[in-house]
Amino acid sequence: MKEDLLIPVREFVSNLVRWRRLLASAACAVIAVCLCAHALLGENGWIAYRHKKAEYQNLQQELRRIDEENKRLDAEIRALKSDPKAIEKEAREQLRYAKPGEVVVLLPEPRSAVQTPQPTESAHK
């Protein structure tokens, strides 16, 4: 009779252990999925890393362009301080200087997108 009572208890304990293992496995799987999602989509995840890497490359390219422009401007400054031809060129272009006997011809700048006033309906009546 004691053994008859123990069989249902053993089955219950066996089922309970099985369910606990299943629940623990499911919890581990959910945690693993959450960790993977955080590693991919998190604030410092893989996708954010790719965006930051692309931004870094764009900034490096812009920095190279600005450095080249800076070198060009430095060379222009040195030329304007010491090269008489560069000084003469700037004086002719910006200050409209001319040598004696030369004639400076100034052409009007092209009109770009000049808007003419449109007549209104009240003007037609």
Backbone torsions as a table, in degrees:
resi	resn	phi	psi	omega
1	MET	NA	-38.0	177.4
2	LYS	-62.7	-38.4	-179.3
3	GLU	-67.8	-31.7	177.1
4	ASP	-64.6	-33.8	177.9
5	LEU	-77.3	-30.2	-177.6
6	LEU	-73.7	-30.6	-177.7
7	ILE	-61.6	-49.4	178.1
8	PRO	-64.9	-33.1	179.6
9	VAL	-68.0	-42.3	178.6
10	ARG	-64.2	-41.7	177.8
11	GLU	-63.6	-41.4	178.7
12	PHE	-62.5	-44.9	179.8
13	VAL	-65.8	-40.4	178.9
14	SER	-63.1	-44.7	177.2
15	ASN	-64.4	-38.9	179.2
16	LEU	-63.8	-42.2	178.5
17	VAL	-65.1	-42.2	179.3
18	ARG	-61.5	-45.0	-180.0
19	TRP	-67.2	-37.7	178.2
20	ARG	-65.6	-40.1	177.8
21	ARG	-64.7	-43.3	178.7
22	LEU	-63.1	-43.6	178.7
23	LEU	-64.8	-41.4	178.5
24	ALA	-65.1	-40.7	178.0
25	SER	-64.5	-42.9	178.6
26	ALA	-63.8	-41.3	178.8
27	ALA	-63.8	-42.4	177.6
28	CYS	-62.9	-40.2	179.1
29	ALA	-64.9	-42.7	178.9
30	VAL	-63.9	-42.6	178.5
31	ILE	-63.5	-41.7	179.1
32	ALA	-63.2	-42.2	178.2
33	VAL	-63.8	-42.6	178.8
34	CYS	-63.2	-41.9	178.8
35	LEU	-64.6	-41.1	177.5
36	CYS	-64.4	-43.1	178.8
37	ALA	-62.8	-40.5	178.5
38	HIS	-66.6	-38.6	179.5
39	ALA	-66.6	-32.0	179.4
40	LEU	-87.1	-44.7	-169.3
41	LEU	-108.7	-3.9	-175.9
42	GLY	-67.4	177.7	-176.9
43	GLU	-58.3	-37.6	177.5
44	ASN	-117.1	33.1	-178.1
45	GLY	-79.9	-173.7	-175.0
46	TRP	-62.4	-42.8	-178.6
47	ILE	-67.0	-42.5	176.9
48	ALA	-63.7	-37.4	177.5
49	TYR	-61.4	-43.6	179.7
50	ARG	-63.4	-40.8	178.6
51	HIS	-65.5	-42.9	-179.9
52	LYS	-66.8	-35.7	178.4
53	LYS	-66.6	-42.3	177.7
54	ALA	-64.6	-41.3	178.1
55	GLU	-64.1	-39.8	177.9
56	TYR	-61.6	-43.9	179.7
57	GLN	-64.9	-40.2	177.4
58	ASN	-63.6	-41.5	179.3
59	LEU	-67.3	-37.3	177.2
60	GLN	-63.8	-42.0	178.8
61	GLN	-64.0	-42.9	178.3
62	GLU	-64.9	-38.6	178.2
63	LEU	-63.0	-42.3	177.0
64	ARG	-62.2	-42.4	179.4
65	ARG	-62.9	-43.5	-179.4
66	ILE	-67.4	-38.4	176.9
67	ASP	-62.5	-42.4	178.0
68	GLU	-63.0	-42.8	178.4
69	GLU	-64.2	-39.5	178.5
70	ASN	-62.9	-42.5	177.3
71	LYS	-63.4	-41.6	178.9
72	ARG	-63.2	-43.2	180.0
73	LEU	-67.9	-37.3	175.7
74	ASP	-61.4	-42.9	178.4
75	ALA	-64.0	-38.9	178.4
76	GLU	-65.4	-39.8	178.4
77	ILE	-64.2	-45.3	178.1
78	ARG	-60.0	-41.6	179.9
79	ALA	-65.2	-40.9	-179.3
80	LEU	-69.4	-24.4	178.2
81	LYS	-81.5	-26.6	-171.3
82	SER	-129.4	-24.5	-174.7
83	ASP	-92.7	115.1	-178.8
84	PRO	-63.1	-32.8	179.6
85	LYS	-66.9	-39.7	178.3
86	ALA	-66.5	-38.9	178.5
87	ILE	-64.5	-44.1	179.2
88	GLU	-62.2	-42.0	-179.7
89	LYS	-60.0	-47.1	179.5
90	GLU	-65.6	-39.3	179.0
91	ALA	-63.8	-39.3	179.6
92	ARG	-68.8	-42.2	-175.6
93	GLU	-75.9	-46.7	-172.3
94	GLN	-91.0	-36.9	-176.4
95	LEU	-100.0	-2.7	177.9
96	ARG	60.5	36.9	177.2
97	TYR	-76.8	153.0	177.7
98	ALA	-141.6	152.4	176.1
99	LYS	-76.8	158.4	178.3
100	PRO	-58.9	131.5	180.0
101	GLY	93.6	-9.6	178.5
102	GLU	-89.3	152.2	176.9
103	VAL	-114.9	128.6	178.5
104	VAL	-97.0	123.0	178.6
105	VAL	-108.1	118.9	178.3
106	LEU	-104.2	123.3	177.5
107	LEU	-95.6	143.6	178.3
108	PRO	-67.1	146.3	178.5
109	GLU	-71.6	141.8	-179.0
110	PRO	-63.7	139.5	178.1
111	ARG	-77.3	126.3	-179.6
112	SER	-115.0	122.1	176.2
113	ALA	53.9	47.7	175.7
114	VAL	-75.1	125.7	-177.6
115	GLN	-97.3	127.8	174.8
116	THR	-91.9	141.9	-179.1
117	PRO	-64.6	133.8	179.3
118	GLN	-88.3	135.3	177.5
119	PRO	-67.6	141.7	179.0
120	THR	-89.8	170.3	-179.7
121	GLU	-66.3	-33.5	-178.9
122	SER	-68.6	-25.4	179.5
123	ALA	-73.0	-26.8	179.4
124	HIS	-76.6	-22.2	-174.3
125	LYS	-84.8	NA	NA
